[in-house]
């Protein structure tokens, strides 16, 4: 989803883009080998925009905030570089992916981007931002190690899904929103609702992406992932049929299982998406009102699209 940037954040986002370009241009060719859009694609700077928009609620703007916003985007890029190393299906089946040459490059690029992010954190206005982002990276790593390996028992699969989703989709947006509070010198009492705003917004976007995929071809399942709707369908439909496609997600098996997942899982997944949006709106209502409040509210609404 391409984000619409509010006019009051245009200048600050340009500063962030400038920082990202300056920090990565020395190794731009190698970074592009892993993913040409790893840094260069500015259409989804959600985490940077959360830093900027929440900081604006407290009147903080410009370079004062840009370093914290650039740092979180470098962390996001680093985690996506490392994601290239992971084969979800092979990991669920206990198979280790061998380290080819491009495998090693992805690892080195991810580490390099993490190092660049550390430099930006050090330039951020509040040293506690380093702790926020470091904790988020730790959560992401734990999330990558948390995998739904079986859909039965259903309650265990659901608990594992949410633990993983909160780490991979919610931790970094939560830290970004909290960084905005610290950049603006707003009272620490706003840190908790800021974290909930980022977490629930990130989860809503993840659920929306899963729903769109299941309405299409189910490529997430084919890659070895376990969308929420698939797990919910296993609890409402004959679980053996869903477990079979999860264990062997060939294109033919996924195509045969999609009608079952869409009937039994998608309605419940949409309810979960709406619940995440409501929670994000509630968190936003607990933050100070500022010029970016309407945009943040619209962002929450658009997260379901």
C-alpha positions as CSV (number, residue, x, y, z in Angstrom):
1,X,0.0,0.0,0.0
2,X,1.4,3.4,-1.0
3,X,1.1,5.8,1.9
4,X,-0.2,9.4,1.4
5,X,2.2,11.7,3.2
6,X,0.5,14.7,4.9
7,X,1.9,18.1,3.7
8,X,3.2,19.0,7.1
9,X,5.5,15.9,7.0
10,X,6.8,16.3,3.5
11,X,9.9,18.3,4.5
12,X,10.8,16.0,7.4
13,X,10.4,12.9,5.2
14,X,12.7,14.4,2.6
15,X,15.3,14.8,5.3
16,X,14.9,11.1,6.2
17,X,15.2,10.1,2.5
18,X,18.4,12.2,2.3
19,X,19.9,10.5,5.3
20,X,19.0,7.0,3.9
21,X,20.6,7.9,0.6
22,X,23.8,9.4,2.1
23,X,24.3,6.5,4.5
24,X,23.8,3.7,2.0
25,X,25.2,5.1,-1.3
26,X,28.7,3.7,-0.6
27,X,27.3,0.2,-0.8
28,X,24.2,0.8,-2.9
29,X,25.3,-1.7,-5.6
30,X,25.7,-4.6,-3.1
31,X,22.5,-3.7,-1.3
32,X,20.6,-3.7,-4.6
33,X,21.9,-7.2,-5.3
34,X,19.9,-8.4,-2.3
35,X,16.8,-6.4,-3.2
36,X,16.7,-3.3,-5.5
37,X,13.9,-1.9,-3.4
38,X,15.4,-2.5,0.0
39,X,16.2,1.2,0.5
40,X,15.3,2.9,-2.7
41,X,11.5,2.4,-2.6
42,X,9.9,5.3,-0.5
43,X,6.3,4.3,-1.0
44,X,5.9,2.6,2.4
45,X,7.9,4.5,5.0
46,X,5.3,3.6,7.7
47,X,7.8,3.4,10.5
48,X,9.5,6.7,9.7
49,X,6.2,8.4,9.2
50,X,5.0,7.1,12.6
51,X,8.1,8.6,14.3
52,X,7.5,11.9,12.4
53,X,3.8,12.1,12.9
54,X,3.8,11.2,16.7
55,X,6.7,13.6,17.3
56,X,4.7,16.3,15.6
57,X,2.0,15.9,18.2
58,X,4.5,17.3,20.6
59,X,5.8,20.0,18.2
60,X,9.1,18.3,17.3
61,X,10.2,18.6,13.7
62,X,13.2,18.6,11.3
63,X,16.6,17.0,11.8
64,X,15.8,16.6,15.5
65,X,13.5,13.8,14.6
66,X,14.9,12.6,11.2
67,X,17.8,10.5,12.7
68,X,15.3,8.4,14.7
69,X,13.1,8.0,11.7
70,X,16.0,7.0,9.4
71,X,17.2,4.5,12.0
72,X,13.9,2.7,12.1
73,X,13.8,2.4,8.3
74,X,17.3,1.0,8.3
75,X,16.3,-1.6,10.8
76,X,13.3,-2.5,8.7
77,X,15.5,-2.9,5.6
78,X,18.0,-5.0,7.6
79,X,15.3,-7.3,8.8
80,X,14.0,-7.7,5.2
81,X,17.5,-8.5,4.0
82,X,17.8,-11.2,6.6
83,X,14.3,-12.5,5.7
84,X,15.8,-13.5,2.3
85,X,17.7,-16.2,4.3
86,X,14.6,-17.9,5.6
87,X,12.6,-20.6,3.9
88,X,9.5,-20.9,6.0
89,X,8.4,-24.3,4.7
90,X,11.9,-25.8,4.9
91,X,12.2,-24.6,8.5
92,X,8.9,-26.1,9.5
93,X,10.0,-29.4,8.1
94,X,13.4,-29.2,9.9
95,X,15.4,-28.6,6.7
96,X,18.3,-26.2,6.8
97,X,18.9,-23.9,3.9
98,X,22.4,-24.1,2.6
99,X,24.5,-21.0,2.4
100,X,25.0,-20.1,-1.3
101,X,27.0,-17.0,-2.3
102,X,23.9,-14.7,-2.5
103,X,22.8,-16.2,0.9
104,X,26.0,-14.8,2.4
105,X,25.6,-11.4,0.7
106,X,22.1,-11.1,2.2
107,X,23.5,-11.8,5.7
108,X,26.3,-9.2,5.3
109,X,24.0,-6.6,3.9
110,X,21.5,-7.0,6.7
111,X,24.3,-6.7,9.3
112,X,25.7,-3.6,7.5
113,X,22.2,-2.0,7.6
114,X,21.9,-2.8,11.3
115,X,25.3,-1.1,11.9
116,X,24.1,2.0,10.0
117,X,20.9,2.1,12.1
118,X,23.1,2.1,15.2
119,X,24.8,5.2,14.0
120,X,21.5,7.0,13.4
121,X,20.2,5.9,16.9
122,X,23.3,7.5,18.4
123,X,22.4,10.8,16.7
124,X,18.8,10.7,18.0
125,X,17.8,13.3,20.6
126,X,17.0,10.8,23.4
127,X,19.4,7.9,24.3
128,X,16.4,5.8,25.3
129,X,15.6,5.4,21.6
130,X,18.6,3.0,21.4
131,X,16.9,0.8,24.0
132,X,13.5,1.0,22.3
133,X,14.9,-0.1,18.9
134,X,17.3,-2.7,20.3
135,X,14.4,-4.3,22.2
136,X,12.3,-4.3,19.0
137,X,15.1,-6.0,17.1
138,X,15.3,-8.6,19.8
139,X,11.5,-9.2,19.5
140,X,11.8,-9.6,15.7
141,X,14.6,-12.2,16.1
142,X,12.4,-14.1,18.7
143,X,9.5,-13.9,16.3
144,X,11.6,-15.4,13.5
145,X,12.4,-18.3,15.8
146,X,8.7,-18.8,16.6
147,X,7.0,-20.9,14.0
148,X,3.6,-22.5,13.6
149,X,4.6,-26.0,12.9
150,X,1.3,-27.7,13.4
151,X,-2.3,-26.5,13.3
152,X,-3.3,-29.0,16.0
153,X,-3.9,-28.3,18.9
154,X,-5.8,-25.2,17.6
155,X,-5.2,-23.1,20.7
156,X,-1.5,-23.6,20.5
157,X,-1.3,-22.7,16.8
158,X,-3.3,-19.5,17.5
159,X,-1.1,-18.5,20.4
160,X,2.0,-19.1,18.4
161,X,0.6,-17.1,15.4
162,X,-0.1,-14.0,17.6
163,X,3.2,-14.3,19.4
164,X,5.0,-14.3,16.0
165,X,2.8,-11.6,14.4
166,X,3.2,-9.2,17.3
167,X,7.0,-9.6,17.1
168,X,7.3,-9.4,13.3
169,X,4.5,-6.9,12.4
170,X,4.0,-5.0,15.6
171,X,7.3,-4.5,17.4
172,X,9.0,-2.1,15.1
173,X,5.9,0.2,14.5
174,X,5.4,0.2,18.3
175,X,9.0,1.3,18.8
176,X,8.7,3.9,16.1
177,X,5.7,5.5,17.7
178,X,7.4,5.5,21.1
179,X,10.5,7.1,19.5
180,X,8.2,9.9,18.3
181,X,7.2,10.5,21.9
182,X,10.8,10.6,23.1
183,X,11.8,13.0,20.3
184,X,9.1,15.4,21.2
185,X,9.8,15.5,25.0
186,X,6.2,14.6,25.7
187,X,5.5,13.0,29.1
188,X,6.5,9.4,29.4
189,X,2.8,8.6,30.3
190,X,2.2,8.7,26.5
191,X,4.7,5.9,25.7
192,X,2.3,3.1,26.5
193,X,-0.6,4.3,24.2
194,X,2.0,5.2,21.5
195,X,3.3,1.6,21.6
196,X,-0.3,0.2,21.4
197,X,-1.0,2.5,18.4
198,X,2.1,1.2,16.5
199,X,1.5,-2.4,17.5
200,X,-2.2,-2.6,16.5
201,X,-1.6,-0.6,13.3
202,X,1.2,-3.0,12.3
203,X,-1.0,-6.0,13.1
204,X,-3.9,-4.6,11.1
205,X,-1.7,-4.1,8.1
206,X,-0.4,-7.7,8.4
207,X,-3.9,-9.1,8.6
208,X,-5.0,-7.0,5.7
209,X,-2.1,-8.4,3.6
210,X,-2.9,-11.9,4.5
211,X,-6.6,-11.4,3.6
212,X,-5.8,-9.9,0.2
213,X,-3.5,-12.8,-0.5
214,X,-6.1,-15.4,0.4
215,X,-8.6,-13.6,-1.7
216,X,-6.1,-14.1,-4.6
217,X,-3.9,-17.1,-5.0
218,X,-2.7,-18.0,-1.5
219,X,1.0,-17.4,-2.2
220,X,1.7,-16.9,1.6
221,X,0.6,-20.5,2.2
222,X,2.7,-21.7,-0.8
223,X,5.8,-20.1,0.7
224,X,5.2,-22.0,4.0
225,X,3.6,-19.3,6.1
226,X,0.5,-19.8,8.3
227,X,-2.0,-16.9,7.8
228,X,-4.5,-16.3,10.6
229,X,-7.4,-17.3,8.4
230,X,-5.8,-20.7,7.7
231,X,-5.5,-21.4,11.5
232,X,-9.0,-20.2,12.1
233,X,-10.3,-22.4,9.3
234,X,-8.6,-25.4,10.9
235,X,-10.6,-24.8,14.0
236,X,-13.9,-24.5,12.2
237,X,-13.6,-27.0,9.3
238,X,-12.3,-30.6,9.2
239,X,-8.7,-29.9,10.4
240,X,-7.1,-32.8,8.5
241,X,-7.8,-31.1,5.2
242,X,-6.2,-27.8,6.3
243,X,-3.3,-29.6,8.0
244,X,-2.6,-31.5,4.8
245,X,-2.3,-28.3,2.7
246,X,-0.2,-26.7,5.4
247,X,2.2,-29.6,5.4
248,X,2.5,-29.9,1.6
249,X,1.4,-26.5,0.1
250,X,1.7,-27.3,-3.6
251,X,-0.1,-24.8,-5.9
252,X,-2.8,-27.5,-6.6
253,X,-3.3,-28.3,-2.9
254,X,-3.6,-24.6,-2.0
255,X,-6.1,-24.0,-4.8
256,X,-8.2,-26.8,-3.6
257,X,-8.1,-25.6,0.1
258,X,-8.7,-21.9,-0.6
259,X,-12.6,-22.3,-0.8
260,X,-12.6,-23.9,2.7
261,X,-10.3,-21.3,4.1
262,X,-12.3,-18.5,2.6
263,X,-15.6,-19.9,3.9
264,X,-14.4,-20.8,7.5
265,X,-11.4,-18.6,8.1
266,X,-11.7,-15.3,6.2
267,X,-14.8,-13.9,8.1
268,X,-13.1,-14.5,11.4
269,X,-9.8,-13.0,10.2
270,X,-11.7,-9.9,9.1
271,X,-13.2,-9.6,12.5
272,X,-9.7,-9.8,14.0
273,X,-8.6,-7.0,11.6
274,X,-11.5,-4.8,12.7
275,X,-10.5,-5.4,16.3
276,X,-6.9,-4.3,15.7
277,X,-8.2,-1.1,14.0
278,X,-10.5,-0.4,17.0
279,X,-7.6,-0.9,19.4
280,X,-5.4,1.4,17.3
281,X,-8.1,4.1,17.3
282,X,-8.4,3.8,21.1
283,X,-4.7,4.2,21.6
284,X,-4.7,7.3,19.3
285,X,-7.4,8.9,21.4
286,X,-5.1,8.6,24.4
287,X,-2.4,10.7,22.7
288,X,-2.3,14.5,22.5
289,X,-4.2,16.0,19.6
290,X,-2.1,17.7,17.0
291,X,-1.9,18.6,13.3
292,X,-1.1,14.9,12.4
293,X,-3.9,13.3,14.4
294,X,-6.4,13.3,11.5
295,X,-3.8,11.7,9.2
296,X,-3.0,9.0,11.8
297,X,-6.7,8.2,12.1
298,X,-7.0,7.9,8.3
299,X,-3.9,5.7,8.3
300,X,-5.7,3.3,10.8
301,X,-8.7,3.2,8.5
302,X,-6.7,2.6,5.4
303,X,-4.7,-0.2,7.1
304,X,-7.6,-2.6,6.3
305,X,-7.5,-2.0,2.6
